[in-house]
Amino acid sequence: MAIWRRKALAAFPDLRQELNRRDYSLYDLFGDLRTLLWEAHDTRDIETLRQIYGFAEWCMSQRAKTLWNPAGVSFYEHIFDRRRFWEQIIPWLSPQVVYMVRGLWEVRLSPLDCRKFTNCSAPMNASAILVARDRTLNSGLSESDRRARPAPAATESLIE
């Protein structure tokens, strides 16, 4: 069994039936994860968000095109399709991911929209991304929830 499939089974047990089908590809998984992503943002399900973004970032960090390409074109390219989630999404994006996929966003979004969250046409400002991430992750959470939830580090793989 492929490593990505084993990791996905561990991270997303509700997708076990799909993941056990031979014809279910990593592209298919990222399509399903986008649906779970919108639901998790709606309910502020931090653990599910951590699993989804962590898995996607792990795939993007791999050398094999069979792993990073599906993450790029089936997940990251489409995560800004729902404008109402933009402010919630930005904090989950590491500077490395922004650097790797901002070209996809530049093609899909207007220059003004792109600059709003990635500063696409200028050098990446990693500290601004991290500050925005921390601010957004903490908004809407009670003080006890904020203390209980460790913020993901900029470079850590969130599911390993």
N, C-alpha and C positions, 0 to 999 in steps of 0.2 A: 504494500500500500504506500502511496506517495506521502512524503512528509507533510505537504500542505493539507492533505486529506486527514491525516492523523491529528494534526493541530486543529483543524476545523471541527472534527468530531469531538475533541476535548473542549473546545471553546463554545461550540454551538450544538449541544446535544439534541435540541428540538429539530435540527435539520438532519438527524441521523438517517432517516429513510432516504432522503435525497442524496446525501453524501455516500451512501452505500451503493448507489446506482453507478454502473461503469460509465454511462453516457453523461453523467452530471459533471460538468467541467468547472474549472475555477472561475471562468467567466459567468457561468450560471450561479455559482455561489455568490459572487459579488453582486449580481442582480438581486438575489434574495436578501443579501445583507443590507442593501440600500433600503429595502422595505422595512427591515428590522431597525435600521438606523433612524428612519423618520419616526417610527413608533417610540423608540427609546428617547429621542429628543423631545417628543410630545410629553412623555411621562417623566422626563429627567431621570431615566434609569442609568445611573452612572456606571454600574457594573457591566451592563450590556454595551454601553458606549465604549468602555475601556476594552472590552473583548473585540468589538468590531474594528475600532481604530487601531488597536494593537496588532490584530491579524493583518489588516491592510498594510500597516507600516512594515511589519515583518516581511511580507511578500515584496514590497517595494525595495527592501534592503538586500534582497537576494541577488546573486549574480545571474541566475538563470532567467532568460527572457520569458520562459514559460510561467514564471512566477510574478515578475514585476510588471509585465505587459498587461495581464488581466487586472491587476490592481490599479494600474494607471487608467486604462480605457473603460473598464467596467465599473469602477468605483470612484476614484478621485476625479475623473473627468466630469462625473455627474453629481457630485455631492452638493454643488451649488445650484442644482436645478430647482430647488424650492427655496425661494428668497427668504421666507419667514424664518428659516433655520440658520441663516448665514452667521449671525452673531454667536450662535451656540456652536457652530462647527469650527470656526476659526481657532478657538483655544485648543482643540484637539490635534491640530496640525503642527507637526514638528517643523523647524526650519529646514531640515533636510527634505522632507516631503514637499514643502512649498517650493523649494528650489528645483526639485525633480519634475514636478508636474505643472508648474505655473504656465508653461508654454501651452498646455492643453486648455487651461482656463483663458489664456489670452485669445485663443481662437474662438472660444464659445461665448465669452462675455465682452461687453463693451469696455473700452479702455477705462472709462470712469468707474464702472463697477469693479473691474479688476483691481484698480488702485485702492479702492475702498478697503480691501482686506488683505491684499498681498503686496501692495506697492510694486506691482509687476514690472513697471517700466523703469524702476530705479533699483539700486542694489538692495538686497534683502535686509531688513532690519529685524534680526532675530530677537533682540531684547523686547521690541515692541510687540512682536507676536506672543512672546511668553507672558508679558504683562497682560495683554488682552485675554490670553487663555486663562490665567489665574482669576482675573476679574469675572469673566463669564462663567467659569466653573463654579465660582462661589456665589453668584447671584441666584437668588431664589432658594437658597439652602438655609436651613436653620444653623445657628452657631454650633450646635452639637454635631450636625451633619458635616459641616466644614472641618471640624476637628477630626472627625472619624474618617474622612475621605482623604487619602494621600493624593496629592496632585501628581500626574504623570510627569516624569522628567522629560526634557526636550529630546533626549537621544535614546531613552530606554525603549526597548521593545516591550510592549505592554502585556503580552500574554506569555512570555517565557518565564 
